[in-house]
């Protein structure tokens, strides 16, 4: 299984730290040349490989960690996203429900990634918290996942566990997904809730 993080701002770097912490290799890409962020990637760890966008999107599982309005540009990198799982880490704060056609933000994003399986996740925490070790006082930091594809949700749940988090599945994008989305001038009820789960 291969992984890529598309977008290497604060959130992308926080995700990269989770991969490095667990010795899991991941590609990182932006619309810029890989050389422009190679030193930042190297500082996080040897598991982080800067690539061109066209190369990075060949991964099986991709974290979409770009600004919401940039997701169509990423989607154009492939003619079809069949057999790929996209984790939507974007937040559509400030984007009116009308612009989204009344859809939950992740359903809107999913339309751009033809054939792909979309999971909303890893977006409810700020970068500073997301980038920390998720082992907290003997518990594990929670990440919420929502998807209309049961198999994709299970796949990303397993990945979240491998990255040290405690995943909680919220159901589909139209119900659970609403709890972790931003849209217009409102945030879902679970956004910014830093929860730790104890077994």
N, CA, C and O of each residue as an XYZ file, in Angstrom:
796
protein
N       0.852     -1.194      0.000
C       0.000      0.000      0.000
C       0.884      1.238      0.000
O       1.818      1.336      0.796
N       0.596      2.181     -0.885
C       1.397      3.410     -0.947
C       0.542      4.610     -0.550
O      -0.670      4.633     -0.763
N       1.214      5.609      0.038
C       0.518      6.769      0.598
C       1.108      8.065      0.072
O       2.298      8.145     -0.233
N       0.256      9.081     -0.032
C       0.717     10.413     -0.422
C      -0.092     11.465      0.316
O      -1.274     11.280      0.603
N       0.569     12.567      0.613
C      -0.095     13.736      1.188
C      -0.019     14.836      0.138
O       1.070     15.264     -0.244
N      -1.165     15.286     -0.320
C      -1.209     16.356     -1.316
C      -1.498     17.657     -0.579
O      -2.574     17.841     -0.011
N      -0.538     18.536     -0.598
C      -0.597     19.764      0.196
C       0.403     19.632      1.323
O       0.394     18.643      2.055
N       1.275     20.633      1.467
C       2.336     20.516      2.473
C       2.442     21.784      3.297
O       3.529     22.270      3.609
N       1.249     22.309      3.644
C       1.198     23.428      4.579
C       1.245     22.870      6.001
O       1.811     21.801      6.226
N       0.661     23.580      6.953
C       0.713     23.159      8.351
C       0.071     21.787      8.574
O       0.613     20.950      9.294
N      -1.094     21.566      7.946
C      -1.786     20.287      8.123
C      -1.016     19.157      7.436
O      -0.834     18.087      8.017
N      -0.567     19.392      6.211
C       0.208     18.372      5.498
C       1.457     17.974      6.265
O       1.812     16.797      6.321
N       2.116     18.951      6.852
C       3.325     18.660      7.631
C       2.981     17.910      8.918
O       3.736     17.036      9.346
N       1.847     18.245      9.538
C       1.412     17.531     10.745
C       1.155     16.062     10.424
O       1.527     15.179     11.198
N       0.519     15.802      9.285
C       0.278     14.426      8.859
C       1.598     13.706      8.576
O       1.774     12.544      8.940
N       2.520     14.412      7.923
C       3.821     13.820      7.611
C       4.547     13.404      8.889
O       5.217     12.372      8.917
N       4.416     14.203      9.940
C       5.052     13.865     11.224
C       4.495     12.559     11.782
O       5.235     11.769     12.369
N       3.199     12.328     11.603
C       2.589     11.088     12.078
C       3.173      9.883     11.348
O       3.430      8.846     11.959
N       3.382     10.022     10.037
C       3.990      8.941      9.256
C       5.430      8.707      9.705
O       5.844      7.568      9.919
N       6.186      9.790      9.845
C       7.594      9.670     10.233
C       7.733      9.051     11.615
O       8.621      8.232     11.849
N       6.861      9.441     12.524
C       6.906      8.946     13.892
C       6.742      7.429     13.943
O       7.262      6.763     14.839
N       6.011      6.897     12.965
C       5.728      5.467     12.939
C       6.523      4.709     11.875
O       6.264      3.534     11.611
N       7.497      5.401     11.265
C       8.373      4.752     10.290
C       7.666      4.295      9.028
O       8.074      3.318      8.400
N       6.594      5.009      8.650
C       5.828      4.650      7.449
C       6.169      5.642      6.338
O       6.097      6.855      6.537
N       6.534      5.125      5.184
C       6.917      5.999      4.063
C       5.686      6.656      3.442
O       4.634      6.034      3.292
N       5.848      7.932      3.084
C       4.765      8.676      2.441
C       5.364      9.713      1.490
O       6.378     10.339      1.799
N       4.731      9.884      0.338
C       5.121     10.932     -0.605
C       4.388     12.209     -0.235
O       3.266     12.162      0.269
N       5.021     13.354     -0.485
C       4.357     14.641     -0.294
C       4.494     15.454     -1.568
O       5.530     15.421     -2.233
N       3.438     16.184     -1.900
C       3.465     16.966     -3.134
C       2.611     18.214     -2.988
O       1.662     18.258     -2.206
N       2.978     19.226     -3.766
C       2.167     20.431     -3.906
C       2.163     20.754     -5.395
O       2.652     19.965     -6.204
N       1.626     21.883     -5.751
C       1.697     22.298     -7.158
C       3.069     22.894     -7.480
O       3.373     23.185     -8.636
N       3.895     23.070     -6.439
C       5.247     23.604     -6.638
C       6.239     22.476     -6.895
O       5.929     21.303     -6.690
N       7.421     22.844     -7.339
C       8.476     21.859     -7.577
C       8.898     21.229     -6.253
O       8.977     21.930     -5.244
N       9.170     19.926     -6.230
C       9.541     19.243     -4.985
C      10.761     19.865     -4.298
O      10.870     19.837     -3.072
N      11.674     20.425     -5.094
C      12.880     21.019     -4.517
C      12.552     22.170     -3.566
O      13.317     22.464     -2.648
N      11.414     22.813     -3.792
C      11.072     23.999     -3.002
C      10.684     23.666     -1.559
O      10.715     24.540     -0.693
N      10.321     22.407     -1.299
C       9.972     22.035      0.082
C      10.749     20.807      0.552
O      10.400     20.201      1.565
N      11.792     20.442     -0.176
C      12.582     19.248      0.163
C      13.238     19.360      1.534
O      13.314     18.376      2.270
N      13.712     20.553      1.879
C      14.412     20.709      3.163
C      13.439     20.543      4.338
O      13.804     19.992      5.376
N      12.205     21.021      4.171
C      11.190     20.867      5.222
C      10.853     19.386      5.396
O      10.724     18.900      6.519
N      10.711     18.672      4.275
C      10.412     17.244      4.325
C      11.546     16.478      5.004
O      11.306     15.603      5.835
N      12.783     16.817      4.641
C      13.951     16.135      5.208
C      14.043     16.343      6.714
O      14.467     15.452      7.450
N      13.638     17.534      7.166
C      13.691     17.840      8.601
C      12.690     16.998      9.393
O      12.903     16.725     10.575
N      11.588     16.581      8.736
C      10.588     15.753      9.420
C      11.081     14.319      9.555
O      10.892     13.686     10.594
N      11.716     13.805      8.497
C      12.241     12.447      8.590
C      12.515     11.832      7.232
O      11.996     12.307      6.221
N      13.328     10.775      7.191
C      13.695     10.138      5.925
C      12.529      9.411      5.251
O      12.615      9.060      4.074
N      11.440      9.185      5.993
C      10.273      8.505      5.413
C       9.485      9.414      4.474
O       8.646      8.941      3.707
N       9.755     10.724      4.535
C       8.970     11.713      3.781
C       9.672     12.024      2.462
O      10.781     12.559      2.455
N       9.026     11.688      1.350
C       9.641     11.850      0.028
C       8.916     12.909     -0.797
O       7.764     12.699     -1.178
N       9.558     14.037     -1.082
C       8.933     15.053     -1.935
C       8.835     14.549     -3.377
O       9.786     13.981     -3.913
N       7.683     14.763     -3.987
C       7.486     14.347     -5.382
C       6.690     15.405     -6.134
O       6.075     16.292     -5.542
N       6.722     15.284     -7.447
C       5.850     16.115     -8.280
C       4.422     15.589     -8.099
O       4.216     14.410     -7.811
N       3.454     16.470     -8.269
C       2.049     16.089     -8.094
C       1.685     14.892     -8.977
O       1.013     13.966     -8.523
N       2.127     14.910    -10.230
C       1.795     13.833    -11.176
C       2.309     12.482    -10.707
O       1.724     11.449    -11.033
N       3.397     12.478     -9.944
C       3.949     11.231     -9.408
C       3.223     10.824     -8.129
O       2.880      9.656     -7.942
N       2.993     11.794     -7.258
C       2.396     11.506     -5.950
C       0.989     10.916     -6.074
O       0.604     10.068     -5.270
N       0.224     11.356     -7.069
C      -1.162     10.883     -7.187
C      -1.247      9.425     -7.636
O      -2.343      8.874     -7.729
N      -0.119      8.801     -7.913
C      -0.117      7.371     -8.247
C      -0.288      6.498     -7.011
O      -0.492      5.290     -7.133
N      -0.206      7.095     -5.818
C      -0.347      6.345     -4.566
C      -1.750      5.757     -4.446
O      -2.696      6.233     -5.074
N      -1.865      4.712     -3.625
C      -3.158      4.056     -3.414
C      -4.084      4.894     -2.541
O      -5.285      4.986     -2.793
N      -3.504      5.504     -1.510
C      -4.278      6.297     -0.551
C      -3.689      7.698     -0.487
O      -2.487      7.864     -0.279
N      -4.543      8.712     -0.668
C      -4.067     10.092     -0.704
C      -4.799     10.949      0.313
O      -6.024     10.896      0.423
N      -4.040     11.732      1.047
C      -4.613     12.742      1.938
C      -4.738     14.035      1.141
O      -3.746     14.541      0.615
N      -5.938     14.565      1.051
C      -6.173     15.829      0.358
C      -6.094     16.939      1.394
O      -7.079     17.264      2.057
N      -4.889     17.521      1.522
C      -4.629     18.505      2.585
C      -4.350     19.885      1.999
O      -3.489     20.620      2.481
N      -5.098     20.219      0.948
C      -4.958     21.527      0.298
C      -6.087     22.442      0.773
O      -7.000     22.004      1.474
N      -6.015     23.715      0.384
C      -7.155     24.601      0.668
C      -8.364     24.087     -0.108
O      -8.218     23.550     -1.206
N      -9.549     24.250      0.458
C     -10.752     23.699     -0.149
C     -10.876     24.087     -1.625
O     -11.203     23.253     -2.469
N     -10.612     25.358     -1.922
C     -10.816     25.829     -3.304
C      -9.803     25.245     -4.291
O      -9.967     25.383     -5.503
N      -8.755     24.592     -3.772
C      -7.734     24.009     -4.653
C      -8.007     22.559     -5.023
O      -7.291     21.986     -5.845
N      -9.045     21.949     -4.421
C      -9.257     20.522     -4.685
C      -9.551     20.193     -6.152
O      -9.143     19.125     -6.606
N     -10.247     21.067     -6.930
C     -10.454     20.711     -8.342
C      -9.137     20.619     -9.125
O      -9.021     19.821    -10.055
N      -8.149     21.436     -8.746
C      -6.856     21.389     -9.435
C      -6.160     20.049     -9.200
O      -5.537     19.497    -10.107
N      -6.270     19.533     -7.979
C      -5.687     18.225     -7.670
C      -6.435     17.140     -8.443
O      -5.820     16.224     -8.989
N      -7.755     17.247     -8.487
C      -8.575     16.231     -9.160
C      -8.222     16.103    -10.637
O      -8.362     15.025    -11.213
N      -7.767     17.190    -11.255
C      -7.415     17.165    -12.687
C      -6.122     16.401    -12.966
O      -5.792     16.131    -14.120
N      -5.392     16.052    -11.901
C      -4.104     15.370    -12.092
C      -4.277     13.958    -12.637
O      -3.331     13.387    -13.180
N      -5.472     13.387    -12.499
C      -5.748     12.051    -13.041
C      -7.092     12.066    -13.769
O      -8.015     12.761    -13.344
N      -7.212     11.304    -14.864
C      -8.499     11.248    -15.563
C      -9.552     10.479    -14.775
O     -10.744     10.777    -14.854
N      -9.097      9.484    -14.012
C     -10.013      8.735    -13.141
C      -9.300      8.402    -11.838
O      -8.087      8.191    -11.813
N     -10.069      8.359    -10.764
C      -9.508      8.048     -9.445
C      -9.937      6.663     -8.986
O      -9.882      6.339     -7.800
N     -10.368      5.850     -9.951
C     -10.817      4.494     -9.645
C      -9.711      3.735     -8.921
O      -8.535      3.849     -9.265
N     -10.098      2.968     -7.926
C      -9.203      2.138     -7.097
C      -8.402      2.957     -6.084
O      -7.573      2.404     -5.362
N      -8.643      4.275     -6.025
C      -7.925      5.109     -5.053
C      -8.861      5.570     -3.936
O     -10.056      5.784     -4.137
N      -8.269      5.712     -2.759
C      -9.016      6.242     -1.613
C      -8.477      7.624     -1.294
O      -7.274      7.805     -1.106
N      -9.374      8.595     -1.233
C      -8.997      9.983     -0.952
C      -9.518     10.348      0.433
O     -10.709     10.206      0.714
N      -8.625     10.815      1.292
C      -9.023     11.281      2.615
C      -9.153     12.797      2.540
O      -8.166     13.509      2.355
N     -10.371     13.275      2.686
C     -10.649     14.707      2.568
C     -10.356     15.397      3.902
O     -11.114     15.271      4.864
N      -9.249     16.121      3.934
C      -8.833     16.833      5.144
C      -9.178     18.324      5.030
O      -8.827     19.116      5.905
N      -9.872     18.701      3.939
C     -10.174     20.118      3.707
C     -11.283     20.603      4.638
O     -12.029     19.806      5.206
N     -11.375     21.908      4.781
C     -12.485     22.546      5.487
C     -13.021     23.682      4.613
O     -12.268     24.532      4.136
N     -14.333     23.674      4.417
C     -14.959     24.648      3.517
C     -15.493     25.865      4.263
O     -16.522     26.424      3.885
N     -14.800     26.275      5.317
C     -15.256     27.447      6.066
C     -15.213     28.674      5.149
O     -14.217     28.917      4.467
N     -16.292     29.430      5.144
C     -16.360     30.611      4.289
C     -16.939     30.330      2.914
O     -17.197     31.260      2.150
N     -17.148     29.052      2.586
C     -17.762     28.677      1.302
C     -19.258     28.491      1.564
O     -19.652     27.658      2.379
N     -20.079     29.265      0.873
C     -21.513     29.248      1.160
C     -22.146     27.922      0.737
O     -21.692     27.293     -0.220
N     -23.200     27.495      1.454
C     -23.916     26.278      1.064
C     -24.408     26.332     -0.380
O     -24.495     25.300     -1.045
N     -24.730     27.540     -0.870
C     -25.171     27.678     -2.265
C     -24.072     27.268     -3.234
O     -24.333     26.593     -4.230
N     -22.835     27.681     -2.939
C     -21.705     27.317     -3.798
C     -21.478     25.813     -3.811
O     -20.942     25.262     -4.772
N     -21.894     25.151     -2.726
C     -21.735     23.697     -2.624
C     -22.970     22.960     -3.142
O     -23.072     21.740     -3.020
N     -23.904     23.715     -3.721
C     -25.123     23.098     -4.219
C     -25.949     22.466     -3.112
O     -26.716     21.533     -3.352
N     -25.787     22.987     -1.880
C     -26.522     22.458     -0.739
C     -25.976     21.148     -0.199
O     -26.530     20.585      0.745
N     -24.883     20.654     -0.795
C     -24.311     19.367     -0.377
C     -23.396     19.524      0.835
O     -22.866     20.609      1.075
N     -23.208     18.452      1.597
C     -22.125     18.462      2.584
C     -20.809     18.700      1.827
O     -20.669     18.278      0.679
N     -19.866     19.362      2.459
C     -18.638     19.739      1.738
C     -17.908     18.535      1.155
O     -17.353     18.628      0.060
N     -17.897     17.407      1.861
C     -17.178     16.230      1.354
C     -17.880     15.590      0.164
O     -17.219     15.054     -0.726
N     -19.200     15.639      0.136
C     -19.912     15.127     -1.039
C     -19.593     15.994     -2.254
O     -19.483     15.494     -3.374
N     -19.447     17.290     -2.023
C     -19.072     18.204     -3.098
C     -17.669     17.866     -3.600
O     -17.438     17.801     -4.807
N     -16.743     17.653     -2.680
C     -15.369     17.291     -3.047
C     -15.354     15.964     -3.802
O     -14.636     15.820     -4.792
N     -16.140     15.003     -3.341
C     -16.158     13.670     -3.956
C     -16.526     13.723     -5.433
O     -16.059     12.902     -6.223
N     -17.368     14.691     -5.808
C     -17.779     14.816     -7.213
C     -16.590     15.049     -8.140
O     -16.615     14.636     -9.299
N     -15.555     15.705     -7.635
C     -14.393     16.030     -8.469
C     -13.491     14.824     -8.692
O     -12.772     14.760     -9.690
N     -13.527     13.862     -7.760
C     -12.618     12.722     -7.830
C     -13.347     11.500     -8.382
O     -13.649     10.554     -7.654
N     -13.619     11.542     -9.676
C     -14.411     10.532    -10.353
C     -13.878      9.123    -10.118
O     -12.717      8.823    -10.397
N     -14.755      8.270     -9.600
C     -14.387      6.871     -9.393
C     -13.685      6.586     -8.086
O     -13.535      5.422     -7.714
N     -13.250      7.616     -7.375
C     -12.516      7.420     -6.125
C     -13.437      7.169     -4.945
O     -14.625      7.489     -4.983
N     -12.869      6.592     -3.896
C     -13.605      6.376     -2.644
C     -13.164      7.473     -1.684
O     -11.969      7.635     -1.433
N     -14.112      8.219     -1.151
C     -13.754      9.364     -0.319
C     -14.102      9.132      1.146
O     -15.188      8.660      1.485
N     -13.147      9.478      1.998
C     -13.341      9.413      3.446
C     -13.043     10.795      4.014
O     -11.975     11.354      3.770
N     -13.986     11.340      4.768
C     -13.727     12.601      5.474
C     -13.000     12.253      6.764
O     -13.460     11.403      7.526
N     -11.869     12.904      7.016
C     -11.153     12.562      8.237
C      -9.921     13.404      8.472
O      -9.435     14.081      7.567
N      -9.417     13.358      9.693
C      -8.192     14.037     10.102
C      -8.294     15.558      9.990
O      -7.277     16.248     10.052
N      -9.508     16.089      9.827
C      -9.660     17.520      9.585
C     -10.198     18.290     10.786
O     -10.278     19.517     10.742
N     -10.566     17.592     11.855
C     -11.253     18.299     12.948
C     -10.286     18.912     13.953
O     -10.699     19.683     14.819
N      -9.001     18.577     13.846
C      -8.002     19.124     14.762
C      -7.148     20.181     14.074
O      -6.887     20.087     12.875
N      -6.718     21.177     14.824
C      -5.773     22.145     14.288
C      -4.428     21.470     14.055
O      -4.135     20.431     14.648
N      -3.614     22.064     13.191
C      -2.332     21.458     12.830
C      -1.419     21.251     14.029
O      -0.726     20.236     14.111
N      -1.412     22.204     14.964
C      -0.521     22.108     16.124
C      -0.855     20.881     16.968
O       0.043     20.243     17.517
N      -2.145     20.546     17.075
C      -2.562     19.370     17.852
C      -2.360     18.097     17.030
O      -1.860     17.094     17.540
N      -2.750     18.145     15.760
C      -2.638     16.979     14.886
C      -1.184     16.509     14.765
O      -0.921     15.316     14.616
N      -0.254     17.450     14.829
C       1.162     17.119     14.667
C       1.816     16.531     15.909
O       2.952     16.061     15.848
N       1.105     16.552     17.039
C       1.666     16.018     18.284
C       1.552     14.499     18.320
O       0.765     13.904     17.583
N       2.350     13.881     19.190
C       2.233     12.452     19.435
C       0.812     12.180     19.940
O       0.384     12.794     20.917
N       0.065     11.259     19.284
C      -1.314     11.017     19.698
C      -1.457     10.184     20.962
O      -2.569      9.992     21.454
N      -0.335      9.684     21.496
C      -0.388      8.966     22.770
C      -0.420      9.997     23.896
O       0.557     10.707     24.134
N      -1.563     10.065     24.586
C      -1.768     11.086     25.612
C      -2.188     10.431     26.926
O      -3.276      9.865     27.021
N      -1.328     10.509     27.933
C      -1.653     10.001     29.275
C      -2.191      8.572     29.244
O      -3.117      8.232     29.981
N      -1.606      7.744     28.388
C      -2.040      6.348     28.327
C      -3.219      6.096     27.412
O      -3.641      4.952     27.243
N      -3.759      7.158     26.816
C      -4.843      7.020     25.844
C      -4.361      7.435     24.465
O      -3.192      7.777     24.289
N      -5.256      7.406     23.487
C      -4.894      7.794     22.119
C      -5.837      8.869     21.612
O      -7.049      8.812     21.821
N      -5.249      9.850     20.940
C      -6.048     10.960     20.394
C      -7.003     10.433     19.327
O      -6.634      9.606     18.493
N      -8.219     10.925     19.374
C      -9.267     10.481     18.459
C      -9.203     11.225     17.128
O      -8.976     12.435     17.091
N      -9.405     10.486     16.035
C      -9.700     11.106     14.746
C     -11.046     10.546     14.279
O     -11.319      9.352     14.402
N     -11.872     11.435     13.744
C     -13.189     11.044     13.266
C     -13.131     10.750     11.771
O     -12.437     11.433     11.019
N     -13.869      9.724     11.353
C     -13.919      9.336      9.947
C     -15.374      9.191      9.518
O     -16.200      8.650     10.254
N     -15.676      9.681      8.321
C     -17.014      9.514      7.754
C     -16.864      9.151      6.280
O     -16.026      9.719      5.580
N     -17.668      8.214      5.813
C     -17.590      7.816      4.409
C     -18.872      7.104      4.003
O     -19.547      6.491      4.830
N     -19.195      7.194      2.727
C     -20.321      6.436      2.178
C     -19.866      5.062      1.703
O     -20.680      4.258      1.248
N     -18.566      4.793      1.810
C     -17.995      3.509      1.403
C     -17.455      2.796      2.642
O     -16.439      3.195      3.210
N     -18.149      1.739      3.048
C     -17.799      1.009      4.272
C     -16.376      0.452      4.222
O     -15.643      0.493      5.210
N     -16.004     -0.069      3.050
C     -14.669     -0.640      2.891
C     -13.576      0.402      3.032
O     -12.545      0.153      3.656
N     -13.806      1.579      2.445
C     -12.829      2.665      2.532
C     -12.697      3.154      3.961
O     -11.594      3.446      4.424
N     -13.830      3.244      4.668
C     -13.803      3.687      6.065
C     -12.988      2.717      6.918
O     -12.222      3.141      7.784
N     -13.152      1.414      6.673
C     -12.410      0.397      7.422
C     -10.917      0.485      7.107
O     -10.071      0.347      7.991
N     -10.614      0.716      5.835
C      -9.224      0.829      5.385
C      -8.520      2.011      6.068
O      -7.390      1.881      6.538
N      -9.194      3.154      6.118
C      -8.584      4.348      6.711
C      -8.597      4.263      8.235
O      -7.747      4.854      8.901
N      -9.552      3.534      8.780
C      -9.562      3.299     10.216
C      -8.309      2.515     10.627
O      -7.678      2.821     11.639
N      -7.960      1.507      9.830
C      -6.751      0.716     10.103
C      -5.498      1.573      9.966
O      -4.563      1.443     10.756
N      -5.479      2.451      8.963
C      -4.337      3.347      8.776
C      -4.206      4.298      9.968
O      -3.103      4.532     10.463
N      -5.332      4.840     10.422
C      -5.315      5.758     11.576
C      -4.710      5.065     12.795
O      -3.931      5.662     13.537
N      -5.075      3.806     12.991
C      -4.518      3.046     14.116
C      -3.016      2.854     13.946
O      -2.259      2.963     14.911
N      -2.583      2.568     12.714
C      -1.151      2.407     12.435
C      -0.374      3.700     12.678
O       0.819      3.673     12.981
N      -1.066      4.832     12.540
C      -0.437      6.135     12.780
C      -0.524      6.536     14.253
O      -0.064      7.611     14.639
N      -1.119      5.664     15.072
C      -1.153      5.903     16.512
C      -2.417      6.546     17.043
O      -2.521      6.819     18.238
N      -3.391      6.793     16.155
C      -4.636      7.446     16.574
C      -5.710      6.423     16.933
O      -5.576      5.235     16.637
N      -6.754      6.890     17.561
C      -7.922      6.065     17.841
C      -9.060      6.540     16.941
O      -9.660      7.580     17.211
N      -9.366      5.801     15.878
C     -10.405      6.250     14.946
C     -11.815      5.974     15.462
O     -12.074      4.939     16.075
N     -12.707      6.904     15.209
C     -14.129      6.708     15.497
C     -14.892      6.976     14.209
O     -14.838      8.076     13.660
N     -15.614      5.944     13.724
C     -16.375      6.083     12.482
C     -17.738      6.703     12.794
O     -18.443      6.274     13.708
N     -18.082      7.711     12.016
C     -19.311      8.477     12.266
C     -20.446      8.129     11.309
O     -21.532      8.701     11.405
N     -20.204      7.191     10.381
C     -21.239      6.869      9.409
C     -20.991      7.574      8.086
O     -19.850      7.874      7.736
N     -22.075      7.839      7.349
C     -21.963      8.408      6.009
C     -21.670      9.901      6.000
O     -21.692     10.563      7.038
N     -21.395     10.417      4.802
C     -21.030     11.824      4.640
C     -22.195     12.773      4.925
O     -21.983     13.911      5.344
N     -23.418     12.306      4.698
C     -24.579     13.186      4.878
C     -25.063     13.247      6.315
O     -25.851     14.123      6.672
N     -24.587     12.307      7.155
C     -24.970     12.379      8.569
C     -23.729     12.636      9.422
O     -23.527     13.755      9.893
N     -22.900     11.618      9.624
C     -21.697     11.807     10.426
C     -20.756     12.853      9.859
O     -20.097     13.576     10.607
N     -20.694     12.933      8.543
C     -19.804     13.901      7.908
C     -20.124     15.336      8.274
O     -19.237     16.188      8.319
N     -21.402     15.602      8.537
C     -21.811     16.959      8.900
C     -21.231     17.392     10.244
O     -21.087     18.586     10.503
N     -20.901     16.429     11.092
C     -20.363     16.744     12.414
C     -18.925     17.246     12.343
O     -18.440     17.903     13.264
N     -18.246     16.929     11.239
C     -16.832     17.302     11.113
C     -16.567     18.128      9.859
O     -15.471     18.083      9.301
N     -17.561     18.873      9.424
C     -17.344     19.717      8.257
C     -17.504     21.185      8.621
O     -18.202     21.549      9.568
N     -16.844     21.998      7.845
C     -17.086     23.439      7.903
C     -17.834     23.792      6.628
O     -17.554     23.241      5.563
N     -18.774     24.701      6.735
C     -19.530     25.141      5.564
C     -20.126     26.484      5.900
O     -20.690     26.676      6.977
N     -19.996     27.434      4.955
C     -20.486     28.771      5.244
C     -19.721     29.357      6.421
O     -18.490     29.341      6.437
N     -20.445     29.871      7.400
C     -19.805     30.448      8.580
C     -20.006     29.580      9.820
O     -20.005     30.079     10.945
N     -20.177     28.279      9.600
C     -20.398     27.399     10.745
C     -19.441     26.207     10.708
O     -18.973     25.783      9.651
N     -19.174     25.693     11.890
C     -18.322     24.516     12.046
C     -19.180     23.377     12.586
O     -20.088     23.598     13.388
N     -18.882     22.149     12.136
C     -19.568     20.982     12.686
C     -19.313     20.864     14.177
O     -18.324     21.389     14.688
N     -20.212     20.169     14.878
C     -20.149     20.115     16.344
C     -18.873     19.465     16.877
O     -18.483     19.726     18.015
N     -18.217     18.626     16.078
C     -17.015     17.932     16.562
C     -15.710     18.599     16.132
O     -14.628     18.155     16.518
N     -15.808     19.660     15.335
C     -14.598     20.368     14.910
C     -13.918     20.984     16.132
O     -14.569     21.577     16.992
N     -12.606     20.832     16.187
C     -11.738     21.364     17.257
C     -11.900     20.643     18.598
O     -11.286     21.048     19.586
N     -12.716     19.582     18.651
C     -12.841     18.818     19.902
C     -11.653     17.850     19.978
O     -11.569     16.897     19.203
N     -10.751     18.100     20.906
C      -9.566     17.263     21.074
C      -9.888     16.191     22.115
O      -9.819     16.437     23.319
N     -10.238     15.008     21.633
C     -10.661     13.927     22.518
C      -9.608     12.818     22.579
O      -8.911     12.558     21.599
N      -9.505     12.184     23.717
C      -8.582     11.070     23.898
C      -9.384      9.861     24.347
O     -10.206      9.957     25.258
N      -9.144      8.713     23.703
C      -9.863      7.502     24.025
C      -8.966      6.559     24.826
O      -7.808      6.332     24.475
N      -9.523      6.018     25.902
C      -8.805      5.070     26.739
C      -9.440      3.704     26.590
O     -10.661      3.570     26.677
N      -8.623      2.691     26.368
C      -9.164      1.322     26.228
C      -9.541      0.762     27.594
O     -10.012     -0.371     27.688
